[in-house]
Amino acid sequence: MTDSRQTDVGQLIGSGVSLMHDLMQAPHHLLDLAFNDDFLRRKLQLHHVGLLVSRCSDAEMVSSIEAHGLQVLSVFPSSVVATQLSKQFGKPVKIDISRTCSSSGGVQTLELFRVVDGLETHEVAAVMPDILHIAYVPTESVDVETLCTKMAADGFDYIGGGINYQDVTADSGENTVLYFLNRQLLKDVPKIELVLPGTHAIPSIREDAVSFSASSPIGDRL
């Protein structure tokens, strides 16, 4: 990898750190923008920012992460995003996820989706805005049907999900992830991910649901 490509990875991580910092300073800001339903604003809390980074070696990835004051909690293969990109490009795509948090301790801050194999540099760059998301986790047990109903009522289309089977050293085991986009394309609200600890039934995508990419100032920063 050239120095310029490694710099690109560092810049991406830096933008993600900046976004997460902004959200942690006002964690309800995006919730208030996105949701009219008080139930969702009360039941969800910020979990992480997720973003796609360019291909790089393990050592280069760790170096870039540590340079931004983060530490790696665990690394595990992506099931959901890898499947999404494999379908999109019509070829096998391998992705791993680095869960990170501040080196000084605290909550998880970023999930970094690194392309291990299957995509060229220009292909990675093209889908970075599609993968960027802000993730929330319910503060208490809420069933999938209720969450999907509330999200739909607030103008969000469910666009797919799945289960990520994390590394055995991870403390959270399997997570079910559900992705949503706002039908009104609120420019300040990118893709939303809901993270449900454990395994849950994955809803089917309605035939009339439209899959699209949100164009947002947040995406432009990455």
C-alpha distance (Angstrom), angle and dihedral (degrees) to the residues before:
residue distance angle dihedral
M1 . . .
T2 3.78 . .
D3 3.78 122.6 .
S4 3.81 90.2 -111.3
R5 3.81 92.0 56.2
Q6 3.80 91.3 48.2
T7 3.79 88.4 50.1
D8 3.81 88.7 53.3
V9 3.81 90.0 56.2
G10 3.79 90.4 48.9
Q11 3.79 91.7 49.6
L12 3.79 91.4 50.6
I13 3.78 91.9 50.7
G14 3.80 90.1 46.5
S15 3.81 91.3 53.9
G16 3.80 90.2 49.0
V17 3.80 91.7 50.3
S18 3.81 90.1 49.9
L19 3.79 92.0 50.3
M20 3.79 92.7 48.0
H21 3.79 90.6 48.6
D22 3.80 90.8 52.6
L23 3.79 91.6 49.3
M24 3.80 93.3 47.8
Q25 3.80 89.9 53.1
A26 3.81 89.5 57.4
P27 3.81 106.7 14.1
H28 3.79 94.5 172.7
H29 3.80 95.0 51.0
L30 3.79 96.5 90.1
L31 3.80 92.3 38.0
D32 3.79 89.9 55.5
L33 3.81 90.8 48.3
A34 3.78 94.6 46.3
F35 3.78 105.4 38.0
N36 3.77 133.7 52.9
D37 3.79 91.2 178.7
D38 3.79 111.9 93.3
F39 3.81 89.4 -155.6
L40 3.82 91.3 66.5
R41 3.80 93.4 43.8
R42 3.80 90.1 52.5
K43 3.80 98.5 41.8
L44 3.81 101.5 45.1
Q45 3.78 130.2 72.8
L46 3.79 131.0 -176.7
H47 3.80 113.4 -88.4
H48 3.81 109.9 167.6
V49 3.76 149.2 -41.6
G50 3.80 114.1 -112.2
L51 3.78 124.6 -157.9
L52 3.78 140.5 165.0
V53 3.80 119.0 -117.8
S54 3.77 131.9 -165.4
R55 3.78 124.8 -94.2
C56 3.79 112.6 -77.8
S57 3.79 139.8 146.4
D58 3.79 123.8 -86.9
A59 3.80 90.5 -108.8
E60 3.79 93.3 49.8
M61 3.78 91.1 48.4
V62 3.80 93.2 51.4
S63 3.80 91.4 45.0
S64 3.81 92.0 53.0
I65 3.80 91.6 46.5
E66 3.80 93.7 50.1
A67 3.80 91.6 45.9
H68 3.79 87.9 65.0
G69 3.80 95.0 52.2
L70 3.79 95.1 -99.2
Q71 3.77 134.3 124.7
V72 3.78 129.6 -152.2
L73 3.80 114.4 -112.0
S74 3.78 96.8 -177.4
V75 3.79 142.6 -25.9
F76 3.80 122.1 -141.8
P77 3.80 137.7 159.5
S78 3.79 118.5 -90.3
S79 3.77 116.3 -121.8
V80 3.79 102.4 175.2
V81 3.82 103.7 41.0
A82 3.80 92.6 37.6
T83 3.81 89.9 54.2
Q84 3.80 91.2 46.3
L85 3.80 93.6 52.1
S86 3.80 93.5 41.9
K87 3.81 89.3 56.7
Q88 3.78 92.8 43.3
F89 3.80 94.6 52.6
G90 3.79 98.2 31.3
K91 3.80 94.4 -125.1
P92 3.81 137.9 84.1
V93 3.79 112.8 -78.8
K94 3.79 122.3 -171.2
I95 3.81 119.5 -154.7
D96 3.76 132.5 174.6
I97 3.79 127.2 -163.3
S98 3.79 124.9 -139.5
R99 3.79 112.7 -158.4
T100 3.78 109.3 -153.4
C101 3.77 141.6 179.7
S102 3.77 136.9 177.9
S103 3.81 114.2 -65.9
S104 3.80 87.4 -128.0
G105 3.79 89.7 60.5
G106 3.76 132.3 -106.7
V107 3.76 136.7 111.5
Q108 3.76 126.8 -19.8
T109 3.79 111.7 -82.0
L110 3.80 111.2 178.5
E111 3.77 139.7 20.7
L112 3.78 107.9 -157.8
F113 3.80 115.8 -158.4
R114 3.80 107.2 -155.4
V115 3.77 121.0 -166.4
V116 3.80 105.6 -129.2
D117 3.79 98.2 174.8
G118 3.79 142.9 -15.6
L119 3.82 105.2 51.3
E120 3.78 132.2 81.5
T121 3.81 120.6 -135.3
H122 3.81 94.1 -100.2
E123 3.82 90.8 49.1
V124 3.80 91.5 52.6
A125 3.80 90.8 50.0
A126 3.81 91.3 49.8
V127 3.81 95.0 56.7
M128 3.80 100.3 38.6
P129 3.85 92.7 98.1
D130 3.82 89.8 49.9
I131 3.81 93.4 54.5
L132 3.81 97.3 43.7
H133 3.78 109.2 106.5
I134 3.76 144.2 157.1
A135 3.78 113.8 -132.9
Y136 3.77 129.9 -150.2
V137 3.78 130.1 -173.8
P138 3.82 126.3 -154.4
T139 3.78 113.1 -107.9
E140 3.79 89.2 -140.2
S141 3.78 137.3 16.0
V142 3.81 111.7 -63.5
D143 3.79 122.9 170.0
V144 3.79 119.6 -117.8
E145 3.80 94.3 -119.7
T146 3.80 92.0 56.3
L147 3.80 92.6 48.1
C148 3.80 93.1 48.5
T149 3.81 91.8 46.8
K150 3.80 92.1 50.5
M151 3.81 92.4 46.1
A152 3.82 92.0 49.2
A153 3.80 91.3 49.5
D154 3.79 89.2 53.9
G155 3.80 93.0 54.0
F156 3.79 101.5 -93.1
D157 3.79 125.0 135.2
Y158 3.77 117.2 -147.0
I159 3.81 105.4 -130.1
G160 3.79 101.8 179.9
G161 3.75 144.9 -66.1
G162 3.75 145.3 -172.6
I163 3.77 145.7 175.5
N164 3.78 125.1 -71.9
Y165 3.79 111.7 -153.0
Q166 3.75 102.2 -150.5
D167 3.77 131.0 -150.3
V168 3.80 112.7 -76.0
T169 3.82 89.2 -117.3
A170 3.80 92.1 59.7
D171 3.76 115.7 105.1
S172 3.79 96.3 -140.1
G173 3.79 103.1 53.7
E174 3.79 116.2 -162.0
N175 3.78 120.6 4.9
T176 3.79 127.9 -164.5
V177 3.80 111.1 -143.6
L178 3.80 126.9 -163.1
Y179 3.82 123.0 -169.7
F180 3.80 126.9 -150.7
L181 3.80 137.2 -179.7
N182 3.77 126.3 -164.9
R183 3.80 115.1 -112.7
Q184 3.80 90.9 -146.4
L185 3.83 91.8 55.4
L186 3.79 95.3 -130.7
K187 3.76 99.7 -159.8
D188 3.81 93.9 -141.9
V189 3.80 93.2 52.7
P190 3.82 116.8 73.2
K191 3.77 125.5 -178.4
I192 3.80 112.3 -39.4
E193 3.79 121.9 -144.7
L194 3.77 122.6 -163.6
V195 3.80 113.7 -155.6
L196 3.79 116.8 -154.3
P197 3.80 115.5 -173.7
G198 3.79 112.0 -127.1
T199 3.78 130.0 14.6
H200 3.79 121.9 -49.1
A201 3.78 136.3 171.5
I202 3.80 110.4 -83.6
P203 3.81 113.1 -128.4
S204 3.78 118.8 -128.6
I205 3.80 119.7 -115.7
R206 3.78 114.2 -109.7
E207 3.78 114.3 -117.3
D208 3.81 90.9 -126.8
A209 3.82 93.8 51.5
V210 3.78 112.0 110.6
S211 3.78 119.3 -140.6
F212 3.75 112.4 -145.7
S213 3.79 142.6 147.4
A214 3.78 121.1 -107.1
S215 3.78 113.2 -130.4
S216 3.77 106.8 -147.4
P217 3.79 140.6 161.2
I218 3.80 86.6 -117.1
G219 3.79 90.2 59.9
D220 3.78 90.6 48.7
R221 3.81 89.3 58.6
L222 3.79 92.8 62.2
